[in-house]
Amino acid sequence: MIRAWEAFKNRPTVPRARRFYPGGFEMVMTRREAALILGLREHAVMEKIKEAHRRVMVANHPDAGGSHYLASKVNEAKDVLLRKTKSPGSAF
């Protein structure tokens, strides 16, 4: 048992880095991309979508030094997940 514990303690450590979505934005935002932007599942309920949108917007709001482009993408992601989009694509 002691040898097993020593082997466990001496095993090589693997860094646990969070994996992020590689690449930029798509031309027309999909539900999958919108969910990735807000950190949700594609079929999240309205309350979770609004809560995640608020959390991300607080961190990226243009009035607080955030980017207008990112704020528009966050808003577009919320609209896509709430199925409120009328025209595809953001203002940029």
C-alpha positions in Angstrom: 0.0 0.0 0.0 2.8 2.4 0.8 4.5 1.7 -2.6 1.2 2.4 -4.3 0.9 5.7 -2.5 4.5 6.7 -3.3 4.0 5.8 -6.9 0.8 7.9 -6.9 2.6 10.9 -5.3 5.5 10.7 -7.7 3.5 10.5 -10.9 4.1 13.2 -13.4 1.7 16.1 -13.0 -0.4 17.1 -16.0 -1.3 20.7 -16.2 -5.0 21.2 -16.0 -5.5 24.1 -18.4 -9.0 25.0 -19.4 -9.6 24.4 -23.1 -11.0 27.3 -25.0 -12.7 27.3 -28.4 -10.0 27.8 -31.1 -10.6 30.3 -33.8 -12.6 33.5 -34.3 -16.3 34.1 -34.8 -18.3 32.6 -37.6 -20.0 34.8 -40.2 -23.5 33.8 -39.1 -23.7 32.9 -35.4 -25.0 29.4 -34.6 -26.6 28.3 -31.4 -23.4 26.3 -30.6 -21.2 29.4 -30.9 -23.7 31.5 -28.9 -23.6 28.9 -26.2 -19.8 29.0 -26.1 -19.7 32.7 -25.9 -22.1 32.8 -22.9 -20.6 29.6 -21.3 -23.9 27.7 -21.5 -25.5 24.7 -23.1 -27.3 25.2 -26.3 -30.7 24.4 -24.7 -30.4 26.5 -21.6 -33.5 28.0 -20.0 -34.2 31.7 -20.4 -33.2 32.6 -16.8 -29.8 31.0 -17.2 -29.3 32.8 -20.6 -30.1 36.2 -19.1 -27.9 35.5 -16.0 -25.0 34.5 -18.2 -25.5 37.5 -20.5 -25.5 39.9 -17.6 -22.3 38.3 -16.2 -20.4 38.5 -19.5 -21.6 42.0 -20.3 -20.5 43.3 -16.9 -17.0 42.1 -17.7 -17.0 43.4 -21.4 -19.2 46.5 -21.4 -17.9 49.3 -23.5 -18.6 51.9 -20.8 -16.3 49.9 -18.5 -13.4 49.7 -21.0 -14.7 46.7 -22.9 -14.9 46.3 -26.7 -17.9 47.4 -28.7 -17.4 44.5 -31.0 -17.4 41.9 -28.2 -20.4 43.5 -26.6 -22.3 43.2 -29.9 -21.3 39.6 -30.1 -22.5 38.9 -26.6 -25.8 40.6 -27.3 -26.1 38.6 -30.6 -25.4 35.4 -28.7 -28.2 36.1 -26.2 -30.6 36.9 -29.1 -29.7 33.7 -30.9 -30.2 31.5 -27.8 -33.5 33.3 -27.0 -34.5 33.0 -30.7 -35.0 36.7 -31.1 -32.8 37.3 -34.2 -34.4 38.8 -37.2 -31.3 39.2 -39.4 -28.2 37.2 -39.2 -24.8 38.8 -38.4 -23.8 41.5 -36.0 -23.6 45.3 -36.6 -19.8 44.9 -37.3 
